Amino acid sequence: MTTPAWLGIGAQRSGTTWFTDLLTQHPEIGLGTNGKKEQHLLHKVGDGLVPASDYLDLFPDDGVRRGEWTPQYLRHASAPATAARLLGPDVPVLVLLRDPVERFLSAMRLAATRATSPWPYPVPITVQGFSGFYADQLAMWAHHVGRERLVVMVYESVRRAPQAAVDAVWARLGLAPVALTDVDRPSRSSSHATWEPPEGLVESLEVLYRPQVGRLADDWDLDLSSWSLQR
């Protein structure tokens, strides 16, 4: 049975497309054979909608360390147990986390960019609220795959030192570093629309996320000083 060599699980609107583009600059790193960054399959396998072979066959043992990064996996309750069953024992699980308030606003701007209605309401705003519950989501993943498999990175820190962050992941995969290029190239998933939050929404998000951020700092020893809730 084949398996991804690495798996990215989140978080949405936390630079995952940008970081995947950097990660795959290494000549020995690649995506699945269909070339997609996001497969959106682990939870479907777990829910019995598709067979495991539909997923695993995308990652043949061909000498390329292939993987994928689907941000939805972080918040999807069917994905962690499925990953624990399907992934090889040494496969790292990569996570990028962004200031949850900024992440929420970015997600709503992207939804507005893609929407045909004036602004994305009401379902996206509810889903995006839960998407910032990083501490709960990481606890779910750690329970199934083990804390030692999780490589948790802070987006704002990675933006300041992308080469070091990518080098660390390559080293985890047994690869020597290569020099990155086009580090500041805009992501393919950049949003272009504006979206102004309703009065009081940001303050509500700050109250909602403050316990999550505190747990992240304590449980995962992360430097969150760049996040608004920690300043």
C-alpha positions as CSV (number, residue, x, y, z in Angstrom):
1,M,0.0,0.0,0.0
2,T,1.3,3.5,-0.9
3,T,1.0,6.5,1.3
4,P,1.6,10.2,1.1
5,A,5.1,11.2,2.4
6,W,3.7,14.3,4.0
7,L,0.3,15.7,4.8
8,G,-0.9,19.3,5.3
9,I,-4.1,19.7,7.1
10,G,-4.7,23.4,7.8
11,A,-5.6,26.0,8.5
12,Q,-7.6,27.6,5.8
13,R,-6.4,31.2,4.9
14,S,-3.1,30.6,6.7
15,G,-0.7,30.7,3.7
16,T,-1.0,27.0,2.9
17,T,-1.0,27.5,-0.9
18,W,2.0,29.8,-0.6
19,F,3.9,27.4,1.7
20,T,3.0,24.3,-0.4
21,D,4.5,26.1,-3.5
22,L,7.7,26.7,-1.5
23,L,7.8,23.2,-0.2
24,T,7.5,21.7,-3.7
25,Q,10.4,23.7,-5.0
26,H,12.6,20.8,-3.8
27,P,13.2,18.5,-6.7
28,E,12.4,15.5,-4.6
29,I,9.1,16.8,-3.3
30,G,5.8,16.6,-5.2
31,L,2.0,16.6,-5.1
32,G,-0.2,13.6,-5.9
33,T,-0.1,12.3,-9.5
34,N,-3.1,14.5,-10.4
35,G,-1.1,17.6,-9.5
36,K,-3.6,18.9,-7.0
37,K,-2.6,20.7,-3.9
38,E,-5.9,19.8,-2.2
39,Q,-7.4,16.4,-2.6
40,H,-10.4,16.7,-0.3
41,L,-10.5,12.9,0.1
42,L,-9.5,11.8,3.6
43,H,-12.8,12.7,5.1
44,K,-14.7,11.1,2.2
45,V,-12.8,7.9,2.8
46,G,-13.6,8.1,6.5
47,D,-17.3,8.7,5.7
48,G,-17.4,5.7,3.4
49,L,-18.1,7.8,0.3
50,V,-15.0,6.7,-1.7
51,P,-12.6,3.7,-1.3
52,A,-9.2,4.3,0.3
53,S,-7.5,3.3,-3.0
54,D,-8.9,6.5,-4.6
55,Y,-6.7,8.4,-2.3
56,L,-3.7,6.2,-1.8
57,D,-3.2,5.5,-5.5
58,L,-2.3,9.2,-6.0
59,F,0.9,8.7,-4.1
60,P,2.9,5.9,-5.8
61,D,6.3,4.7,-4.6
62,D,8.1,6.3,-7.5
63,G,11.0,8.0,-5.7
64,V,9.1,11.4,-5.3
65,R,8.0,12.4,-1.8
66,R,4.5,13.2,-2.7
67,G,1.9,14.8,-0.5
68,E,-1.1,17.2,-0.4
69,W,-2.5,20.0,1.7
70,T,-6.2,20.2,2.3
71,P,-7.0,22.9,4.9
72,Q,-10.5,21.5,5.5
73,Y,-9.0,18.4,7.1
74,L,-8.0,20.3,10.3
75,R,-11.6,21.0,11.2
76,H,-13.2,17.8,9.8
77,A,-13.9,15.2,12.5
78,S,-13.7,12.3,10.1
79,A,-10.2,13.1,8.8
80,P,-7.9,12.4,11.8
81,A,-8.8,8.8,12.4
82,T,-8.7,8.1,8.7
83,A,-5.2,9.7,8.5
84,A,-4.1,7.5,11.4
85,R,-5.2,4.4,9.5
86,L,-3.8,5.3,6.1
87,L,-0.6,7.2,6.6
88,G,2.7,5.6,7.1
89,P,4.0,5.7,10.7
90,D,6.7,8.4,10.0
91,V,4.6,10.7,7.8
92,P,4.6,14.3,9.3
93,V,1.3,16.2,9.5
94,L,1.9,19.9,8.8
95,V,-0.2,22.7,10.2
96,L,0.0,26.5,9.6
97,L,-1.9,28.7,12.0
98,R,-2.7,32.4,11.5
99,D,-4.1,34.9,13.9
100,P,-7.6,33.6,14.1
101,V,-9.3,37.0,13.8
102,E,-7.2,37.9,10.8
103,R,-7.8,34.4,9.4
104,F,-11.6,34.8,9.7
105,L,-11.6,38.2,8.0
106,S,-9.4,36.8,5.1
107,A,-11.8,33.9,4.7
108,M,-14.8,36.2,4.4
109,R,-12.9,38.4,1.9
110,L,-12.2,35.2,-0.2
111,A,-15.9,34.1,0.1
112,A,-16.9,37.6,-1.1
113,T,-14.4,37.3,-4.0
114,R,-16.0,34.1,-5.1
115,A,-19.6,34.7,-4.3
116,T,-22.3,35.9,-6.6
117,S,-24.3,37.5,-3.8
118,P,-23.2,40.9,-2.3
119,W,-21.5,39.2,0.6
120,P,-21.1,35.7,2.0
121,Y,-24.0,35.1,4.5
122,P,-25.0,33.2,6.6
123,V,-23.4,29.7,6.3
124,P,-19.8,30.8,5.5
125,I,-19.8,33.1,8.5
126,T,-20.8,30.3,10.8
127,V,-18.3,27.8,9.4
128,Q,-15.5,30.3,9.5
129,G,-16.2,31.1,13.2
130,F,-15.5,27.4,14.1
131,S,-12.5,27.3,11.8
132,G,-10.5,29.3,14.3
133,F,-10.9,26.8,17.1
134,Y,-7.3,25.6,16.6
135,A,-6.7,24.2,20.1
136,D,-9.7,21.9,19.9
137,Q,-8.9,20.8,16.3
138,L,-5.2,20.1,17.2
139,A,-6.3,18.1,20.2
140,M,-8.5,16.0,17.9
141,W,-5.6,15.3,15.5
142,A,-3.1,14.6,18.3
143,H,-5.5,12.1,19.8
144,H,-5.5,10.1,16.6
145,V,-2.1,10.5,15.0
146,G,0.0,11.5,18.0
147,R,1.5,14.8,18.9
148,E,5.0,13.8,17.7
149,R,3.6,13.6,14.1
150,L,2.3,17.2,14.1
151,V,4.5,20.0,12.8
152,V,2.7,23.1,14.0
153,M,3.9,26.4,12.5
154,V,2.8,30.0,13.1
155,Y,2.1,31.7,9.8
156,E,3.3,35.1,10.8
157,S,6.6,33.7,11.9
158,V,7.0,31.6,8.8
159,R,6.4,34.7,6.6
160,R,9.4,36.3,8.3
161,A,11.7,33.3,7.8
162,P,10.3,31.0,5.1
163,Q,13.6,29.3,4.2
164,A,14.1,28.1,7.8
165,A,10.6,26.8,8.0
166,V,10.8,24.9,4.7
167,D,14.2,23.6,5.6
168,A,12.9,22.1,8.8
169,V,10.1,20.2,6.9
170,W,12.6,19.0,4.3
171,A,14.9,17.8,7.1
172,R,12.0,15.9,8.7
173,L,11.7,14.1,5.3
174,G,15.4,13.4,5.2
175,L,16.2,15.9,2.5
176,A,19.0,18.5,2.3
177,P,17.9,22.1,1.8
178,V,17.7,24.0,-1.5
179,A,17.6,27.7,-2.0
180,L,14.0,29.1,-2.4
181,T,13.0,31.4,-5.2
182,D,9.9,33.6,-5.7
183,V,9.2,33.7,-2.0
184,D,7.0,36.8,-2.3
185,R,5.0,35.7,-5.3
186,P,1.3,36.2,-4.6
187,S,-0.7,33.1,-3.8
188,R,-3.1,31.6,-6.4
189,S,-5.8,31.8,-3.7
190,S,-5.4,35.5,-3.0
191,S,-8.7,37.4,-2.4
192,H,-9.5,40.6,-4.1
193,A,-12.9,41.7,-2.8
194,T,-13.4,43.9,0.3
195,W,-15.6,42.8,3.1
196,E,-16.3,44.9,6.2
197,P,-17.3,43.1,9.3
198,P,-20.6,44.1,11.0
199,E,-20.3,46.3,14.1
200,G,-19.2,44.3,17.1
201,L,-18.1,41.2,15.1
202,V,-14.4,41.6,15.7
203,E,-14.9,42.1,19.4
204,S,-17.0,38.9,19.5
205,L,-14.3,37.0,17.7
206,E,-11.7,38.2,20.2
207,V,-13.8,36.9,23.1
208,L,-14.5,33.7,21.3
209,Y,-10.9,32.9,20.4
210,R,-9.1,34.1,23.5
211,P,-9.4,30.8,25.4
212,Q,-8.2,28.9,22.3
213,V,-5.2,31.1,21.9
214,G,-4.2,30.7,25.5
215,R,-4.4,26.9,25.2
216,L,-2.3,27.0,22.0
217,A,0.5,28.9,23.7
218,D,0.4,26.6,26.7
219,D,-0.1,23.2,25.1
220,W,2.0,23.7,22.0
221,D,4.7,26.1,23.2
222,L,4.1,28.5,20.2
223,D,5.2,32.1,20.0
224,L,2.0,33.9,19.3
225,S,3.3,37.4,20.1
226,S,2.4,38.6,16.6
227,W,-1.3,37.8,17.1
228,S,-3.6,40.6,18.1
229,L,-5.0,38.6,21.1
230,Q,-1.5,38.2,22.5
231,R,-0.4,41.8,22.1
